[in-house]
Structure formats: C-alpha cells, structure tokens
Amino acid sequence: MTLDQIIALIVLVAVVGLMIHGRMRSDVVALSGAAALLLLGVVRPVEVQSAFASPAVIALAGLFVIAYAIELSGLLGLIIRKATALCRRFGATGIWLVIGLCGSVGGFLNNTPVVVIAAPVVRDMARSLKLSPKRFLMPLSHVAVMGGLLTLIGTSTNLLVNDMARNAGQPVFSLFEITPVGLVIALVGGVWLYFAGARQLGRTATVEEEAEAERERQEAEARALAEAGRTKASRLGRWRLPFALPNLMHLGESRSQRDGTGDAHLGDVDLYSSADRPLEWKRALIALAVFVMVVAAAGLGIAPIAAAAFAGAVALILLGVLTPDEAYSGLKPDILLLIAGMVVVGTAIEVTGLAAQGAGLLIEVIRPFGPLGALIVLYGVTLFATELLSNATVAVLVTPIAVALAESLGVDPRPFLVAVMMAASAAFATPFGYQTNVLVYQMGGYSYLDFVRVGLPLNLITWAAAMVAIPIFFPF
C-alpha cells in the first residue's frame, strides 16, 4: 500500500468509528476527516472545492428550500388533513390510506417534514378509534422512507449516488429512471407491513389498548362517584365548605391546554407546529407551481436537477414566497455539510486506489457466483452498513466500490448503483437508522426490539424484491 492509501484508510476507519460511537455530530466528523485528508495532501484543494459545489449538494439545497416553502405555506398540512377527513369514515383502513399518501408524497418531497406533519394526525386518528398509535406510527415512517425510493429526488442518498457515479465517469440517472425498481420495493414492503408488520405491532399494542380501556372505565366510575357526592352535598344545603375542592379528575394532569390536558390538537412538540399552519393560498400556489416546474424541467431533460432546483429556490425568493432568512432556515446545513465532507472522503478512497483494491478483494470471494451473486452481496453489505452509519456516509463509501466491482466483472455498473441507492435508504431495523424512525420512536413509545421485530423482516423482504426487480429493469 502507498502512503496516501494508508492515510486514507486510517482517516476512513476513524470517521466510521466516531460515527458508530455517536458522541460527535456526524457532520463534524465528516468535515474533520475531509480537513485531515486535505492537510496531509491526500486530496487536492480543487477536489475539496468540487465536493462542496457538487451537483448533489446544490440540488439538495434547492429542494430543501422549495420543500420548506411548501411547508410554510400550509399546503402540506392541508393535504394531509383533508385526506384524513375523507378517510376518517373508513376507520383503521383510513389511517392506512393516509400512510399510503405520505409514501407517495415522499417520492417528491423530503420525507422528514412529511412524517413530522402526518405523525400527530395518525396518532390522533388512532386514539379516536380506541387503537394504540403503535400500530401505525412505525409503518408511517417505513412507508415514507420507501416512498423516497420512487424518484431520483426522493432522498438525498439517490442524488448522492448519482453524483458519485458521475464523478466515476458513469452516465447520470434521469428523474424517473429508478421508479420501476422503487415501486416494486415499496409495494412489496407496504403489503408486508399491512398484513404482517401491523399484526406484530398489534400484539404489543393490544396490551396498551386494554390498559387504556381499563383506565377509562376507572375514570367513568370516579366521575359517577363524584356526581353522586355532588348530589348528596346539594341536598345538605347549608353544609357547604368555605373553600372549593379541585377537580379530582384533573389532579396530576398538565394544564397546558384549555381542556386541562397536555396534548395539543396535532401534537404538543414544537417540531410538529407546522401541521397547524393556516393555508396561505397565494404563497401555496406559487410554491407548488415552482415545484412542478422544477420536476418537469428535470423529468423532461430540459435542465439538470441541480440547475432546476437552484433556479426554483431563487425564484421563490424573488417572487416573495420566502424571505432570504426563511430560505436560509430551510437549507439544513448539517445535512449538506455531512454530504460534502463525506464526498471528500469518498474521493480520497477513489483517487488513492483503495476502492479498486477493495473491489478486487471482494471479486475474489464472489467471482464464482457471477454478477447476480455480486449484486446480492453488495446490497447486503450496504444494508448492514446503513443500520450503523448515516445513509449519506454509506452511499459515498460504497458507490466507488460498486463501480469498480462491476467493471472488474465486465458488466454494466448501473444495476449495482441502483442497488446502493435502494439499500442505503432501507434502514428499517433500528430506530436510529433514519431520521423519521427517531421521530416515531419517541412519539409511539416503541422499544428498540419493536423496530428489530418489524424492521429486520422488512429489510430481508425488500432485499429479495430488489434482487428480482433490479436485473429486470437494469440488465447486466
């Protein structure tokens, strides 16, 4: 190994180790690794500059701003609330229809704000039906993640893999090129969640529902006793206490709301306040029109997605839909800097030849199994790594290896790149593998094992579905 390869390997191990350890922020770790590689001369300043100005970062920044404008206008909250009102008559089936809608929207908007707005709505609908929210919140997160697999702009991972592939000399993907594969995975995963995953969650949720019913019965008895006490006191007439007793039914409860409860209509966490934003029609229509034009321009090949998203974000400011300060608030700099820092690390792996060497070692193991065996192994490695690291980190690390692996086998790298896109977003088995998992983990009161019981089979099922779909739509 050369000195540059040794340095790159040490930095890579340090970055991965610190991210698994979790005591430092991921973006800080990625930027520290990039700085070390630059100072030690493994990468050049121009390569670092190109990482921060990469099309993936530009496209994501623009899309974040556009999604934030749609969120601030109240349009996203309105869509989910209207769908909820239409589906309420269908009971639990109506909740699943809302979850499906969120998955569809997740193909075009960042799935985190979608889940942020929909989660308290789903929770309140479940409670109104006397069902535990545990039955539905985890499927909501998983369906939203699978919805992100439908288009190139559905997740940052897709854009990042596309950008890394372009750097490796591969042709870029079009907006809807991965849609057939993503649709197969989303449908198979959604069907399993509906028929099997929800049943597994229902076993633990049933205990909570029975406990809730018992609590309501006890409260009803307490109310009846209190009413009987008030009736008896009124008969005594002159035997009244000189002070008022507190309402026994509200002892120990939060008084943050007018009805004496601690729950707001759509959630009591500041993060979820966007669901209650009033609809501003002019702002919403302009933001929606800009978003449609961005998608049309990218989908029809009129402009690259990075150029279209950047122009759309600037147009929202010029049209007065967003102030510059609001646009900056929607940028999510922690995600952008994490991606830029990891692109530098990925560049170092590629330019030093580490990716080619890693692919060479992998080839020796899986050569007897052919391209399909290599695809299965690559998907599994990516899937496992995604449960430990951020999906952006995994995408940057595995994409160069995927290209080198395909070239070593003498086949088209495109199936391997699609496998990385799908596997790097399929973080279902832990509550910390994806941001939306963390949101519902806290709100639903899940245990770690709840995610393992539902997410691990879902990982395996979507893995199998991908191995069938990818060779069909992207032949070797």
C-alpha positions in Angstrom: 0.0 0.0 0.0 1.1 3.5 -0.7 1.4 6.2 1.9 -1.7 8.0 0.6 -3.7 4.8 0.8 -2.6 4.2 4.4 -3.6 7.7 5.4 -6.9 7.4 3.6 -7.6 4.1 5.2 -6.8 5.5 8.7 -9.0 8.5 8.2 -11.8 6.3 6.9 -11.6 3.9 9.9 -11.5 6.9 12.3 -14.5 8.6 10.6 -16.6 5.3 10.6 -15.6 4.6 14.2 -16.5 8.0 15.5 -19.9 7.9 13.7 -20.7 4.5 15.2 -19.6 5.8 18.6 -22.1 8.6 18.2 -20.6 11.1 20.7 -19.7 13.6 18.0 -22.1 15.1 15.4 -21.8 13.3 12.1 -21.3 16.5 10.1 -18.4 17.5 12.4 -16.8 14.0 12.0 -17.1 14.2 8.2 -15.6 17.7 8.0 -12.8 16.7 10.3 -12.0 13.8 8.1 -12.0 16.0 5.0 -9.8 18.5 6.7 -7.3 15.8 7.7 -7.1 14.5 4.1 -6.6 18.0 2.7 -3.9 18.9 5.2 -2.0 15.6 4.6 -2.1 16.1 0.9 -4.2 13.0 0.0 -6.8 15.2 -1.8 -6.2 18.5 -3.5 -8.0 21.8 -2.7 -9.7 21.6 -6.1 -11.2 18.2 -5.2 -12.5 19.6 -1.8 -13.9 22.6 -3.6 -15.7 20.3 -6.1 -17.2 18.3 -3.3 -18.8 21.4 -1.7 -20.0 22.6 -5.1 -21.1 19.1 -6.3 -24.5 18.8 -8.1 -25.8 16.7 -5.2 -25.3 19.4 -2.7 -26.7 22.1 -5.0 -29.7 20.0 -5.8 -30.4 19.2 -2.2 -30.1 22.8 -1.1 -32.6 23.9 -3.7 -35.0 21.1 -2.9 -34.8 21.8 0.8 -35.7 25.4 0.3 -38.6 24.5 -2.1 -40.0 21.9 0.4 -39.7 24.4 3.2 -41.7 27.0 1.2 -44.5 24.4 0.6 -44.4 23.6 4.4 -44.6 27.2 5.5 -47.5 27.9 3.1 -49.6 25.4 5.0 -50.2 23.4 1.8 -48.7 20.1 3.0 -50.6 20.2 6.3 -53.8 20.9 4.4 -53.4 18.0 2.1 -52.8 15.6 4.9 -55.7 17.0 7.0 -58.1 16.8 4.0 -57.1 13.3 3.3 -57.6 12.5 7.0 -61.1 13.9 6.9 -62.0 11.9 3.8 -60.6 8.7 5.2 -62.0 9.0 8.7 -65.1 7.2 7.8 -63.1 4.1 6.9 -61.7 3.6 10.4 -58.3 1.9 10.6 -58.3 1.5 6.8 -58.5 5.3 6.5 -55.3 5.6 8.6 -53.5 3.2 6.1 -54.8 5.4 3.2 -53.1 8.4 4.9 -49.9 6.4 5.3 -50.0 5.5 1.6 -50.5 9.1 0.7 -47.4 10.1 2.7 -45.4 7.5 0.9 -46.5 8.9 -2.5 -45.6 12.5 -1.4 -42.2 11.2 -0.1 -41.2 10.5 -3.6 -41.0 14.2 -4.4 -40.6 16.0 -1.0 -38.1 15.3 1.8 -39.9 12.6 3.9 -38.9 14.1 7.2 -41.4 17.1 7.1 -44.0 14.7 5.7 -43.7 12.5 8.7 -43.4 15.4 11.1 -46.8 16.7 9.9 -48.5 13.3 9.4 -47.4 11.5 12.6 -49.6 13.5 15.1 -52.5 13.3 12.7 -52.2 9.5 12.5 -51.7 9.3 16.3 -54.9 11.3 17.0 -56.9 9.3 14.5 -55.8 6.0 16.1 -56.7 7.3 19.6 -60.1 8.4 18.3 -60.7 4.8 17.2 -59.6 3.5 20.6 -56.5 1.9 18.9 -52.9 2.3 20.0 -50.8 4.6 17.8 -48.1 2.0 18.0 -50.0 0.1 15.3 -49.4 2.8 12.7 -46.6 5.2 13.5 -43.7 2.8 12.6 -45.4 1.8 9.3 -45.8 5.5 8.6 -42.0 6.1 8.9 -41.1 3.0 6.9 -43.6 3.7 4.1 -42.4 7.3 3.8 -38.8 6.0 3.5 -39.8 3.6 0.8 -41.6 6.4 -1.0 -38.3 8.2 -1.2 -37.1 5.3 -3.5 -39.6 6.2 -6.2 -37.6 9.1 -7.8 -34.1 10.4 -8.0 -35.1 13.4 -5.8 -36.9 11.2 -3.2 -33.9 11.0 -0.9 -30.5 12.7 -0.6 -29.0 9.2 -1.0 -30.2 8.9 -4.6 -28.8 12.2 -5.6 -25.5 11.5 -3.8 -25.0 8.1 -5.5 -25.9 9.7 -8.8 -23.3 12.4 -8.2 -20.6 9.9 -7.2 -21.3 7.8 -10.2 -20.9 10.9 -12.4 -17.5 11.6 -10.8 -16.6 8.0 -11.7 -17.4 8.6 -15.4 -20.8 6.9 -15.4 -23.8 8.5 -17.1 -26.3 10.2 -14.7 -29.8 8.9 -13.9 -32.9 10.6 -15.1 -35.6 11.7 -12.6 -37.9 8.7 -13.0 -35.3 6.1 -14.2 -35.3 4.2 -10.8 -39.1 4.4 -10.4 -39.9 0.9 -11.5 -37.5 -0.7 -9.0 -38.5 1.7 -6.2 -42.2 1.0 -6.9 -41.7 -2.8 -6.7 -39.8 -2.5 -3.4 -42.4 0.0 -2.0 -45.4 -2.2 -3.0 -43.9 -5.4 -1.6 -42.8 -3.7 1.6 -46.1 -1.9 2.0 -48.1 -5.1 1.6 -45.9 -6.9 4.2 -46.3 -4.0 6.6 -50.1 -4.0 6.2 -50.6 -7.8 6.6 -47.8 -8.9 8.8 -45.9 -5.9 10.3 -49.0 -4.3 11.7 -50.1 -7.6 13.2 -46.7 -7.9 15.1 -47.1 -4.4 16.4 -50.7 -5.2 17.3 -49.6 -7.8 19.8 -47.8 -5.2 22.0 -50.4 -2.6 21.2 -53.3 -4.7 22.4 -51.9 -4.7 25.9 -51.8 -0.9 25.8 -55.4 -0.7 24.4 -56.7 -2.9 27.2 -54.9 -0.8 29.8 -56.4 2.3 28.2 -59.9 0.8 28.3 -59.4 -0.1 32.0 -58.2 3.4 32.8 -61.3 4.9 31.1 -63.5 2.6 33.0 -62.0 3.6 36.3 -62.3 7.3 35.3 -66.0 6.7 34.5 -66.5 5.2 37.9 -64.7 8.0 39.6 -66.9 10.5 37.7 -70.0 8.7 38.8 -68.9 8.7 42.4 -68.1 12.4 42.1 -71.5 13.2 40.7 -73.2 11.2 43.4 -71.1 13.2 46.0 -72.2 16.5 44.5 -75.9 15.4 44.5 -75.6 14.5 48.2 -73.9 17.7 49.0 -76.6 19.7 47.3 -79.2 18.0 49.5 -77.4 19.0 52.6 -77.8 22.6 51.5 -76.3 24.7 54.3 -73.4 22.2 55.0 -71.0 23.7 52.4 -67.3 24.0 52.7 -65.8 27.5 52.9 -63.4 26.6 50.1 -63.6 24.9 46.7 -62.1 21.5 46.1 -60.1 20.9 42.9 -61.5 18.8 40.1 -60.4 15.3 41.1 -60.4 14.2 37.5 -57.6 16.6 36.6 -55.3 16.1 39.5 -51.8 15.4 38.3 -52.5 16.4 34.7 -50.9 19.1 32.7 -52.9 22.3 32.2 -51.2 23.5 29.1 -54.4 23.3 27.1 -57.8 24.8 27.6 -59.4 21.4 28.4 -56.8 20.7 31.1 -54.8 18.2 29.1 -51.3 18.3 27.9 -52.0 17.2 24.3 -52.5 19.8 21.6 -54.8 19.0 18.7 -52.0 17.8 16.5 -49.1 17.3 18.9 -47.5 19.0 21.8 -44.0 19.2 20.5 -42.8 22.4 18.8 -41.4 20.4 16.0 -45.0 19.5 14.9 -46.4 23.0 14.9 -46.2 23.2 11.1 -49.2 20.9 10.9 -51.4 23.7 12.3 -50.2 26.5 10.0 -53.0 28.3 8.2 -53.1 27.9 4.5 -51.9 30.9 2.6 -53.3 30.4 -0.9 -51.1 32.7 -2.9 -48.0 31.5 -1.2 -49.0 27.9 -1.6 -50.0 28.1 -5.3 -46.7 29.9 -6.3 -44.6 27.4 -4.3 -46.5 24.4 -5.8 -46.1 25.9 -9.3 -42.4 26.4 -8.9 -42.0 22.8 -7.6 -44.0 21.4 -10.5 -41.8 23.3 -13.0 -38.6 22.1 -11.3 -39.8 18.4 -11.5 -41.0 18.9 -15.1 -37.7 20.5 -16.2 -35.7 17.7 -14.7 -38.0 14.9 -15.8 -38.1 16.1 -19.4 -34.4 16.7 -19.6 -34.7 20.4 -20.1 -32.2 21.1 -17.3 -30.2 19.1 -14.8 -31.9 18.6 -11.4 -29.3 20.7 -9.7 -29.8 23.7 -12.0 -33.6 23.3 -11.9 -33.8 23.1 -8.1 -31.3 26.0 -7.6 -33.3 28.2 -10.0 -36.5 27.3 -8.3 -35.2 28.2 -4.9 -34.0 31.6 -6.1 -37.3 32.2 -7.9 -39.2 31.7 -4.6 -37.2 34.5 -3.0 -37.6 36.8 -6.0 -41.4 36.2 -6.0 -41.7 37.0 -2.3 -42.8 33.5 -1.3 -39.8 33.2 1.0 -37.7 35.9 2.7 -33.9 35.3 2.4 -33.9 34.4 6.1 -36.6 31.8 5.7 -34.7 30.3 2.7 -31.6 30.0 4.8 -33.6 28.4 7.6 -34.8 25.7 5.2 -31.3 24.8 4.0 -30.5 22.1 6.6 -26.7 22.9 6.6 -25.9 19.9 8.9 -27.0 17.5 6.1 -25.3 19.5 3.3 -22.0 19.7 5.2 -22.2 16.0 6.1 -22.6 15.1 2.5 -19.9 17.4 1.3 -17.4 16.1 3.9 -18.2 12.5 3.1 -17.8 13.2 -0.7 -14.2 14.3 0.1 -13.6 11.0 2.0 -15.1 9.1 -0.9 -13.0 11.0 -3.4 -9.9 10.0 -1.4 -10.9 6.4 -1.4 -11.3 6.5 -5.2 -8.2 8.6 -6.2 -5.8 6.6 -4.0 -7.0 3.3 -5.5 -8.5 1.9 -2.2 -11.9 1.4 -3.9 -10.3 -0.7 -6.7 -8.3 -2.8 -4.2 -11.4 -3.3 -2.1 -13.4 -4.4 -5.1 -10.5 -6.7 -6.1 -10.7 -8.5 -2.8 -14.4 -8.7 -3.0 -14.2 -10.1 -6.5 -12.0 -13.0 -5.4 -14.7 -14.1 -3.0 -17.8 -13.7 -5.1 -16.5 -14.3 -8.6 -17.8 -17.9 -8.7 -21.4 -16.6 -8.1 -21.4 -14.2 -11.1 -22.9 -10.7 -11.4 -26.1 -11.6 -9.6 -24.2 -13.0 -6.6 -22.1 -9.9 -6.5 -25.3 -7.8 -6.6 -26.8 -9.7 -3.7 -23.6 -9.4 -1.6 -23.2 -5.7 -2.4 -26.8 -5.0 -1.4 -26.4 -6.9 1.9 -23.2 -5.1 2.8 -24.8 -1.7 2.1 -27.9 -2.7 4.0 -25.9 -3.7 7.1 -23.7 -0.6 7.0 -26.8 1.7 6.7 -28.0 0.4 10.1 -24.8 1.6 11.7 -23.9 4.7 9.7 -25.8 7.6 8.0 -27.1 6.7 4.6 -25.0 9.5 3.1 -21.9 8.1 4.5 -22.7 4.6 3.2 -23.5 5.9 -0.2 -20.2 7.7 -0.5 -18.2 4.8 0.7 -19.9 2.0 -1.3 -20.5 3.8 -4.6 -16.9 3.7 -5.8 -16.6 0.1 -4.8 -19.8 -0.7 -6.7 -18.5 0.9 -9.9 -15.1 -0.9 -9.6 -16.8 -4.2 -8.8 -19.0 -4.0 -11.9 -16.0 -3.1 -14.1 -14.0 -6.0 -12.7 -16.8 -8.3 -13.7 -17.1 -6.7 -17.1 -20.8 -5.8 -16.6 -22.8 -2.5 -16.6 -22.3 -0.7 -13.2 -25.9 0.7 -13.4 -27.6 -2.3 -11.6 -25.0 -2.0 -8.8 -25.6 1.7 -8.4 -29.3 1.2 -8.2 -28.7 -1.4 -5.5 -26.7 1.1 -3.5 -29.5 3.7 -3.8 -32.1 1.2 -2.6 -30.1 -0.4 0.2 -28.6 2.8 1.6 -32.1 4.1 2.3 -33.6 0.8 3.6 -32.8 1.4 7.3 -35.7 -0.3 9.0 -34.2 -2.5 11.7 -33.1 0.2 14.2 -34.8 3.4 15.5 -31.7 5.4 14.8 -31.0 4.3 11.2 -33.2 7.1 9.7 -34.4 10.4 11.0 -38.1 9.6 10.6 -37.6 6.4 12.7 -36.3 8.6 15.5 -39.4 10.8 15.3 -41.9 8.0 15.6 -39.7 6.1 18.1 -40.2 8.9 20.6 -43.9 9.6 19.8 -45.0 6.0 19.7 -43.1 4.9 22.8 -41.6 1.9 21.0 -38.8 -0.2 22.3 -35.6 -1.0 20.4 -36.8 -4.6 19.9 -40.1 -3.4 18.3 -38.0 -2.0 15.4 -36.0 -5.2 15.2 -39.0 -7.4 15.1 -40.7 -5.4 12.3 -37.7 -3.9 10.5 -35.5 -6.9 10.2 -38.0 -9.0 8.2 -38.8 -5.9 6.2 -35.1 -5.5 5.3 -35.0 -9.1 4.1 -38.2 -8.9 2.1 -37.3 -5.7 0.4 -33.8 -7.1 -0.3 -35.4 -10.1 -2.1 -37.7 -7.8 -4.0 -34.8 -5.7 -5.1 -32.8 -8.7 -6.3 -35.8 -9.6 -8.5 -36.6 -6.1 -9.8 -33.1 -4.7 -10.4 -31.9 -7.3 -13.0 -35.2 -7.0 -14.8 -35.2 -3.2 -15.2 -31.4 -2.8 -15.3 -29.9 -5.9 -17.0 -26.2 -6.7 -16.5 
